[in-house]
Amino acid sequence: MHRRIVIGLLLVAVASSAGHAAAAPPRWTGRYTVRAGDSLGEIAQRYAVSLQTLARVNRLDWHAPLLIGVVLRVPAKDAPAPAWAGAYVVRPGDTLSGIALRFHVSLSQLAAANSIDPAGLLLSGSRLRVPRIAVTPIDLAHIVENNVYSRGAIGYDVSYPNCAVAVPASPVFAVIGLNGGRPFTTNPCFASEWAAARKPRGVYINTAYGPALFHQITPACDAAGSDRPLGPALQRAYAVGCSEAAAALKLLAPVSPLAIWVDIEPANTWSSRRGLNVATIEGILDRLLAQAGHPMIGVYSDASFWHRIVGDWRSLSVPEWIAPAAVDPPGCPLGFAAGPVWLNQSSNGELDLDTAC
């Protein structure tokens, strides 16, 4: 009897060892940089994984203090096997985020479907499975979940009209305009305004839609637009937005902003066909969100601007920065889409000020 028990235990141990050896590598949903006040338990709860799993995949002692600035790899929670839209063979120069953009899936979804680290090395010639994801027209899976601004904090925003203005030292955050009032242009004093601003620093980019912008469409964004299940005009509008974001990201290469705000207001050109404007904004946001380890992405507008440009479209969950209304209500106003209000803009007569909500 004793011998049977020992043999049984050995068989269980061998089976357990074999199963462990054959276990698939974890699927990564992304990376998370630890901030002040974070705990490993809270991060695990936010991403719906166990504390022990999060600690194990990052080789951490979950009893030990969590250091600010440490980058954690976050494993994806278990999910039903996806349907496959097809396969893609990686070519020289490809990036995982670019492939995700082309097939209209999020970076995390593509990485999880292939059990690879989204920030890892992508080998030319490797074959990727592309999941067919049932999502809303815009995939916002990568939105940062915590407000990056302290409630009640006062900041300011400046751009090309403020090149000769001394940057104030007292506000606790800043947002710098990247463009010269139009997409595909440059704020001539961006570098000096960025250098003079106090951290944390964000940027905002100008956006628009119009036939005059068609010549700015990049080949990659043209392909991404053509892959959309839309008519030709909407595909072109999507490609315009994608190209605006790509141009902005190229300008931003030397800096690392805390946030990128997408400026949507009627001071720029927009179509009377609101669907074209919606497609342009989708292209902008999709391209920004396709970055590996992207900063927070938000939208600047107000209810009046928003309705004039896109009508009743509210399929957003990105943070909102509210432009000044004719009569500013006390505190933080209501948003214009479906996202949380993070900033409210006002003016002191000389400079635009922003209050964190």
C-alpha positions, 0 to 999 in steps of 0.5 A: 500500500505504501509503495502504491502511494509513493508511485502515485505521488511520483506520477503526479510530480512527473505529470505536474513537471511536464505540464509546467514545462509545456506551459505557454509563455504569458501573453502581454497586454502591455507595460506599466510604469510605476507611479507615486502611490501605486501598489502591486495589488492595485495594479494587479486589480486594475489589469484583472490579473492576480497579485501573485501572477504580476509579481511572478512575471516581473520577478518581484517579491510582492511583500517588498516596496514597489519602486517608482519608475519601475516598468512592469510587464502586465500579462493579459487575463485569460480570454476566449480564443479569438477568431483569426482575420488572417496571418502576416509575415513580418518584413524588414522595417516593420514594427508591431504597432505599424502592423496593428495599425494596418489591421485595425487591432490594438497593439496589445491584442496583436501581441497577446494573440501571438504571445509576444512582448509588445516592446520586444524584438520583432524578427523579419520573416516571422509569421503573425496571427492577426485576430479578428476583433469585434470592436467599436469603430475606434479601439481605445484599449490603451487609454491610461486609466489614472488622471495624470494631473493632481486635482485643483492644480493650475497649469498653462498652455502656450504655442506659436502666438506666445513666442515672445511671452515669458513662460511663468514659473509658478504653475505646476504643469504645462501644455505646449502647442506643437504646430503653427495653428494648422496640422503639418506645420511647426510651432517655431518656438516649440523647443524654447517653450518646451525647455522653459516649461516646468514638468510635467509637460504635455503637448497639443496638436492641431487637426483638420480635414479638407481636400488641401490636405490629401497630398500629405497622406503617407503611404502607410496611412493610405494603406491603413485607410484603404483597409477600413470597411468604409467608402472611398471618401471616408477611407481618405479622411481616415488616412488624412487623420492618420497622417496628421498624427504621424507627422506630429509624432515625427516632430515629437521624436526628440521629447517625451510628453506626459500627454498628447492632446488632440485639438479639435475646434472650428478655427481649422477647416472641417467638412460639412459632412460630419462623417468625414470629420469623424473618420479623420479624428478616428485616424488621428487617435488610432495612429497615436494609440498605436505607439508602443508605450504611448503617453496619455492621449486626450481631446481638446474641444467643448460641447459647441465645437464638438457638435458643429464638427462631429454632431452627436458622435460620442464614441470616445472614452479618452480624457477631455480638456474643455475649451473656455465657453462663453460663460464659464461655470464654476468648477469643472464643466461637463464633457463633450463626449464620453470621456472624463474631464481632466482639464478646464481652460480659462484665461487671465487676459494674457495667458491661457490657464488650465485647472486640473479636474 
